[in-house]
Amino acid sequence: MTSAIMWDWMAFGVRWVHVITAIAWIGSSFYFIALDLGLRKSPDLPRGVHGEEWQVHGGGFYHVRKYLVAPPELPEHLTWFKWESYATWLSGFAMLCVVYYAGADLYLIDPNVLELPVWGAIALSLASIAFGWIVYDLLCKSPVGRSTTGLMIVLYGVLVAMAFGYTQVFSGRAALLHLGAFTATIMSANVFMIIIPNQKKVVADLLAGRAPDPALGAQAKQRSLHNNYLTLPVLFLMLSNHYPLAFATPWNWAIASLVFLMGVTIRHFFNEMHAGRGKPWWTWLLTAALFAAIMWLSVQPGPDGVRVREADYDAPMTALQARFADDPHFEGVRDTVLARCSMCHAREPLWEGIAAPPKGVLLETDRDIAAHAREIYLQAGITHAMPPANVTFVEPAERAHLAAWYESASR
């Protein structure tokens, strides 16, 4: 079994874990937001209880009560909702390493954007993610943090600036993915650095017979509110790497900026509904308008008149790419790829209904083909994933030749 196959399965496994843990984190987060907003008050509530709610699920009835600070006596069994957040971030970082750091030449660095050494691109990636949490935390603790609306506006400005900045140093695909990682790190760090530690301080105070500081709860609530509104944009950014119309356009940073606004409008609808304040349907009209603007931006030319950022036809090959291009099998591989694949994977796709090369993969030049050797091997050599439904009639002998080329050059 080749290393490419093992590496691809490892990437699949890490992605699977990441999706599972993200579902668990987002599911529990959305549940508690809805629960908190839907709490009802009644005259017979015990002292310290903020509200209660009756729920039915799976054939059973549940009676839930929320204490504004903490109950007078802590139960022996107390469930902490934190591991979903930690596991989501750890698995996401593992995927960043497996896909974007290990494949930096292909996925992280775009010489047409900025010439970076692999180590420099990885260092910049790590530094930017850490920078995000530091700036965010300082803003929350600054005088600006006393105003919920003012802080949200400033934070939105930071996100827009980072969106633009990422597109100036990384490939379009990596830029949007990093903006998602930047935001997700803030969310997970909120849980790890603020929400859980504050809850532990409250528990310690109760066990020691002291009155907990209400400011701890207020601080945790502020961070939880931010996580509420950032969740949906992060999901969009994590999915964007599959859609070139989102990441491979001159206005990818503006598209990402509008997505954060859509996250606010969608969550506002559900927050108002769960709180019993009605259903503001206008938020869906605004969301649809924002999405229409995103669709329009995706096909607009940039300031230089370029519609989609194109890879340079004449860019030199790396040493690894040259090895694949110099292999004796390459001439036959080139014939197969140009005849069976390049009508879609082109700077201007010829296949009807395809506006941009799928996943941003270009297969028109020797450099293009050599750069995507591993993907060609996995998608069209040893599997029949590409082309879809074998619409261009790739022959078994051609697939065998593609596989033999990769295995030969890899040795």
C-alpha positions as MATLAB code, in Angstrom:
seq = 'MTSAIMWDWMAFGVRWVHVITAIAWIGSSFYFIALDLGLRKSPDLPRGVHGEEWQVHGGGFYHVRKYLVAPPELPEHLTWFKWESYATWLSGFAMLCVVYYAGADLYLIDPNVLELPVWGAIALSLASIAFGWIVYDLLCKSPVGRSTTGLMIVLYGVLVAMAFGYTQVFSGRAALLHLGAFTATIMSANVFMIIIPNQKKVVADLLAGRAPDPALGAQAKQRSLHNNYLTLPVLFLMLSNHYPLAFATPWNWAIASLVFLMGVTIRHFFNEMHAGRGKPWWTWLLTAALFAAIMWLSVQPGPDGVRVREADYDAPMTALQARFADDPHFEGVRDTVLARCSMCHAREPLWEGIAAPPKGVLLETDRDIAAHAREIYLQAGITHAMPPANVTFVEPAERAHLAAWYESASR';
ca = [
       0.000    0.000    0.000;
       1.474    3.339   -1.047;
       2.034    6.202    1.363;
      -0.454    8.298   -0.648;
      -3.251    5.829    0.114;
      -2.384    5.649    3.806;
      -2.099    9.443    4.036;
      -5.451    9.918    2.308;
      -7.144    7.481    4.694;
      -5.557    9.286    7.635;
      -6.914   12.583    6.305;
     -10.343   10.966    5.936;
     -10.199    9.612    9.481;
      -9.197   12.955   10.975;
     -11.919   14.723    8.977;
     -14.470   12.179   10.212;
     -13.479   12.780   13.828;
     -13.599   16.533   13.256;
     -17.120   16.396   11.828;
     -18.352   14.142   14.653;
     -16.939   16.345   17.401;
     -18.161   19.518   15.680;
     -21.678   18.086   15.518;
     -21.492   17.295   19.232;
     -20.189   20.770   20.126;
     -22.570   22.734   17.920;
     -25.513   20.534   18.881;
     -24.997   20.982   22.617;
     -24.282   24.698   22.151;
     -27.440   25.340   20.148;
     -29.476   23.249   22.580;
     -28.364   25.255   25.604;
     -28.886   28.558   23.790;
     -32.466   27.547   22.979;
     -32.946   26.247   26.531;
     -31.605   29.418   28.118;
     -33.786   31.675   25.958;
     -36.872   29.540   26.524;
     -36.781   29.401   30.315;
     -40.071   30.288   32.043;
     -40.518   31.836   35.477;
     -43.148   30.686   37.954;
     -43.954   31.801   41.523;
     -43.082   28.443   43.114;
     -39.480   28.261   41.876;
     -36.876   27.489   44.564;
     -34.591   30.288   45.741;
     -31.827   31.034   43.243;
     -33.591   29.403   40.290;
     -33.719   31.737   37.295;
     -36.260   29.737   35.305;
     -37.428   26.298   34.261;
     -38.624   24.443   31.204;
     -40.454   21.210   30.520;
     -39.349   19.281   27.453;
     -40.304   16.029   25.780;
     -37.962   13.919   23.688;
     -37.698   10.257   22.801;
     -40.870    9.372   24.680;
     -39.713   10.883   27.959;
     -40.377   14.140   29.808;
     -37.578   16.318   31.165;
     -37.830   19.045   33.811;
     -34.896   21.460   33.552;
     -34.091   24.297   35.947;
     -31.371   26.933   35.689;
     -29.688   28.528   38.694;
     -28.526   32.062   37.947;
     -25.254   31.551   39.839;
     -25.247   28.041   41.319;
     -27.440   25.858   43.576;
     -26.970   26.119   47.369;
     -25.553   22.591   47.382;
     -23.734   21.046   44.468;
     -24.812   17.566   43.355;
     -22.274   14.758   43.406;
     -22.666   14.236   39.675;
     -22.079   17.343   37.549;
     -21.645   17.146   33.762;
     -19.218   19.643   32.236;
     -19.773   20.482   28.570;
     -16.231   21.160   27.432;
     -14.718   18.115   25.751;
     -16.814   18.613   22.604;
     -15.141   21.989   22.105;
     -11.628   20.751   22.861;
     -11.926   17.689   20.617;
     -13.299   19.794   17.764;
     -10.339   22.180   17.885;
      -7.733   19.433   18.275;
      -9.119   17.376   15.384;
      -9.422   20.524   13.258;
      -5.811   21.437   13.937;
      -4.769   17.873   13.097;
      -6.574   18.211    9.761;
      -4.844   21.553    9.142;
      -1.510   19.784    9.644;
      -2.376   16.763    7.487;
      -3.849   18.692    4.548;
      -2.403   22.213    4.523;
       0.953   21.875    6.259;
       1.970   18.522    4.781;
       0.622   19.653    1.385;
       1.737   23.281    1.684;
       3.140   23.493   -1.867;
      -0.247   22.567   -3.290;
      -2.865   23.840   -0.860;
      -1.313   26.540    1.315;
       1.083   28.462   -0.918;
       0.142   30.169   -4.181;
       3.186   31.760   -5.882;
       0.820   34.040   -7.785;
      -0.276   35.517   -4.454;
       2.995   35.497   -2.502;
       6.230   33.522   -2.794;
       6.673   31.832    0.570;
       8.907   29.010    1.777;
       6.992   26.129    3.305;
       8.349   26.800    6.799;
       7.458   30.494    6.465;
       3.888   29.777    5.370;
       3.355   27.358    8.266;
       4.868   29.819   10.754;
       2.628   32.591    9.413;
      -0.389   30.312    9.714;
       0.327   29.429   13.350;
       1.177   33.009   14.307;
      -2.028   34.388   12.762;
      -4.211   31.898   14.649;
      -2.555   32.765   17.966;
      -2.759   36.482   17.115;
      -6.517   36.159   16.675;
      -7.132   34.964   20.224;
      -4.778   37.543   21.784;
      -6.397   40.504   20.005;
      -9.915   39.235   20.639;
      -9.289   38.621   24.343;
      -7.719   42.055   24.804;
     -10.676   43.723   23.083;
     -13.167   41.889   25.298;
     -11.290   42.992   28.419;
     -10.824   46.583   27.207;
     -13.310   49.457   27.693;
     -14.734   48.559   24.262;
     -15.853   45.248   25.749;
     -18.368   46.993   27.998;
     -20.592   47.695   25.001;
     -22.088   44.569   23.448;
     -22.910   46.288   20.159;
     -19.715   48.323   20.010;
     -17.566   45.259   20.656;
     -19.368   43.248   17.978;
     -18.762   46.016   15.416;
     -15.059   46.210   16.257;
     -14.724   42.421   16.133;
     -16.435   42.374   12.741;
     -13.861   44.897   11.516;
     -11.073   42.607   12.738;
     -12.604   39.643   10.878;
     -12.914   41.631    7.638;
      -9.297   42.773    7.943;
      -8.139   39.196    8.535;
     -10.196   37.962    5.580;
      -8.456   40.442    3.304;
      -5.068   39.798    4.858;
      -5.261   36.039    4.436;
      -6.074   36.404    0.726;
      -2.879   38.446    0.304;
      -0.572   35.711    1.606;
      -2.196   32.304    1.039;
      -4.006   30.517   -1.755;
      -7.706   31.357   -1.965;
      -8.627   27.928   -0.650;
      -6.274   28.235    2.320;
      -7.276   31.854    2.994;
     -10.931   31.060    3.693;
     -10.014   27.897    5.587;
      -7.635   29.892    7.785;
     -10.265   32.522    8.469;
     -12.451   29.658    9.699;
      -9.610   28.301   11.852;
      -8.895   31.814   13.161;
     -12.534   32.185   14.248;
     -12.911   28.625   15.562;
      -9.811   29.066   17.705;
     -11.395   32.120   19.329;
     -14.543   30.093   20.000;
     -12.742   27.111   21.506;
     -10.387   29.329   23.507;
     -13.453   31.080   24.932;
     -14.498   27.738   26.382;
     -11.009   26.696   27.516;
      -9.723   30.062   28.804;
     -12.848   31.824   30.077;
     -16.102   29.877   30.313;
     -14.886   26.685   32.023;
     -12.330   28.401   34.328;
     -14.995   30.880   35.463;
     -17.407   28.045   36.192;
     -14.709   26.266   38.202;
     -14.107   29.416   40.233;
     -17.820   29.567   41.020;
     -17.788   25.928   42.143;
     -14.695   26.524   44.308;
     -16.330   29.536   45.958;
     -19.452   27.522   46.742;
     -17.481   24.657   48.237;
     -15.575   27.158   50.384;
     -18.769   28.850   51.540;
     -18.047   32.087   49.688;
     -20.492   34.015   47.495;
     -19.437   33.631   43.818;
     -18.545   36.782   41.915;
     -21.432   37.591   39.494;
     -18.886   39.159   37.098;
     -17.559   35.683   36.318;
     -20.939   34.639   34.967;
     -21.331   37.881   33.000;
     -17.944   37.400   31.352;
     -18.721   33.803   30.419;
     -22.106   34.847   29.036;
     -20.458   37.469   26.802;
     -18.097   34.890   25.300;
     -20.951   32.411   24.872;
     -22.926   35.058   22.976;
     -20.041   35.566   20.565;
     -19.733   31.811   20.003;
     -23.449   31.718   19.218;
     -23.107   34.172   16.327;
     -19.791   32.840   14.984;
     -20.789   29.188   14.606;
     -22.569   29.303   11.242;
     -19.908   31.398    9.447;
     -17.224   28.960   10.631;
     -19.170   26.075    9.097;
     -19.433   27.955    5.787;
     -15.703   28.703    5.758;
     -14.809   25.091    6.515;
     -16.984   23.907    3.615;
     -15.778   26.626    1.232;
     -12.649   24.715    0.178;
     -14.893   22.451   -1.921;
     -16.344   25.364   -3.932;
     -14.023   27.493   -6.117;
     -16.775   30.054   -6.660;
     -16.294   30.913   -2.987;
     -12.499   30.793   -2.653;
     -11.022   31.253   -6.155;
     -12.452   34.674   -6.957;
     -10.883   38.139   -6.557;
     -13.634   38.983   -4.052;
     -13.245   35.925   -1.810;
     -12.465   38.151    1.183;
     -15.675   40.141    0.642;
     -17.673   36.929    0.306;
     -16.290   35.739    3.649;
     -17.143   39.104    5.220;
     -20.767   38.865    4.100;
     -21.009   35.318    5.449;
     -20.402   36.644    8.973;
     -23.398   38.951    8.532;
     -25.525   36.002    7.411;
     -24.526   34.182   10.576;
     -25.907   37.090   12.602;
     -29.219   37.293   10.716;
     -29.897   33.557   10.889;
     -29.036   33.218   14.559;
     -31.079   36.342   15.396;
     -34.189   34.682   13.999;
     -33.770   31.565   16.140;
     -32.735   33.493   19.239;
     -35.858   35.661   19.043;
     -38.070   32.644   18.381;
     -36.665   30.618   21.281;
     -37.021   33.611   23.590;
     -40.708   33.846   22.733;
     -40.374   37.304   21.192;
     -41.901   36.314   17.871;
     -40.449   35.240   14.542;
     -38.670   38.062   12.702;
     -39.126   36.736    9.183;
     -37.370   39.799    7.765;
     -34.073   38.210    8.796;
     -34.544   35.520    6.140;
     -35.160   38.146    3.469;
     -31.963   39.909    4.508;
     -30.086   36.583    4.549;
     -31.326   35.805    1.028;
     -30.214   39.267   -0.144;
     -26.758   38.739    1.354;
     -26.482   35.320   -0.279;
     -27.542   36.804   -3.628;
     -24.804   39.411   -3.218;
     -22.303   36.625   -2.570;
     -23.380   34.796   -5.725;
     -23.010   38.013   -7.732;
     -19.581   38.782   -6.263;
     -18.309   35.294   -7.075;
     -18.308   36.022  -10.830;
     -17.216   39.655  -10.800;
     -13.775   40.629  -12.124;
     -11.305   42.091   -9.705;
      -9.732   45.554   -9.907;
      -7.266   44.240  -12.486;
     -10.061   42.855  -14.666;
      -9.293   39.227  -13.794;
     -12.429   37.190  -13.077;
     -10.728   34.250  -11.357;
      -7.222   34.264   -9.936;
      -5.307   32.103  -12.395;
      -2.194   30.048  -11.890;
       0.728   31.186  -13.994;
       1.187   29.092  -17.147;
       4.917   29.723  -17.107;
       5.602   29.271  -13.393;
       8.636   27.036  -12.813;
       8.189   23.536  -11.426;
       9.384   22.502   -8.016;
      11.896   19.660   -7.794;
       9.110   17.223   -6.845;
       6.906   18.320   -9.744;
       9.821   18.000  -12.151;
      10.345   14.415  -11.021;
       6.774   13.530  -12.005;
       7.066   15.415  -15.322;
      10.324   13.640  -16.197;
       8.981   10.134  -15.566;
       8.794    7.940  -18.724;
       5.049    7.447  -18.188;
       4.332   11.182  -18.264;
       3.704   11.595  -21.991;
       0.857    9.070  -21.901;
      -0.470   10.614  -18.692;
      -0.531   14.049  -20.306;
      -2.510   12.708  -23.276;
      -5.073   11.083  -20.979;
      -5.494   14.085  -18.709;
      -5.816   16.596  -21.546;
      -8.323   14.395  -23.351;
     -10.394   13.253  -20.365;
     -10.018   15.871  -17.605;
      -8.980   19.312  -18.803;
     -12.327   20.295  -20.288;
     -13.526   20.810  -16.704;
     -10.226   21.408  -14.878;
      -9.348   24.448  -16.973;
      -8.935   28.135  -16.431;
     -12.035   28.543  -18.580;
     -13.967   25.245  -18.327;
     -15.604   24.042  -21.523;
     -18.060   21.612  -19.896;
     -21.557   23.023  -19.850;
     -22.769   24.042  -16.401;
     -19.290   24.301  -14.848;
     -18.331   27.902  -14.158;
     -15.018   27.254  -12.378;
     -12.586   24.333  -12.246;
     -13.851   21.807   -9.639;
     -12.141   22.408   -6.274;
      -9.900   24.920   -8.050;
      -7.831   22.098   -9.617;
      -6.264   23.056  -12.970;
      -4.989   20.336  -15.338;
      -3.964   22.167  -18.514;
      -0.174   22.338  -18.361;
       2.633   19.934  -17.502;
       3.118   21.846  -14.252;
      -0.590   21.559  -13.415;
      -0.566   17.813  -13.995;
       2.661   17.213  -12.063;
       1.440   19.376   -9.158;
      -1.693   17.250   -8.788;
      -0.032   13.870   -9.282;
      -1.286   12.420   -5.990;
      -4.875   13.577   -6.602;
      -4.839   12.156  -10.142;
      -3.526    8.850   -8.767;
      -6.208    8.635   -6.069;
      -9.162   10.071   -7.982;
      -8.629    8.586  -11.452;
      -5.859    6.010  -11.176;
      -6.736    3.519   -8.459;
     -10.377    4.618   -8.038;
     -13.080    5.667  -10.486;
     -14.065    8.837   -8.621;
     -13.085   11.032  -11.565;
     -14.522   11.854  -13.950;
     -18.021   11.585  -12.389;
     -19.905    8.629  -13.859;
     -16.899    8.262  -16.184;
     -18.548   10.775  -18.527;
     -15.389   11.110  -20.637;
     -14.971    7.331  -20.951;
     -11.582    6.803  -19.334;
     -10.431    3.297  -20.286;
      -9.151    0.775  -17.697;
      -5.759    0.790  -19.421;
      -5.581    4.569  -19.065;
      -6.349    4.354  -15.354;
      -3.677    1.695  -14.941;
      -1.202    3.977  -16.718;
      -2.031    6.874  -14.391;
      -1.436    4.641  -11.375;
       1.802    3.251  -12.791;
       3.053    6.812  -13.420;
       2.539    7.934   -9.834;
       4.002    4.756   -8.344;
       6.994    4.925  -10.658;
       7.761    8.612  -10.013;
       7.195    8.197   -6.256;
       9.946    5.609   -6.063;
];
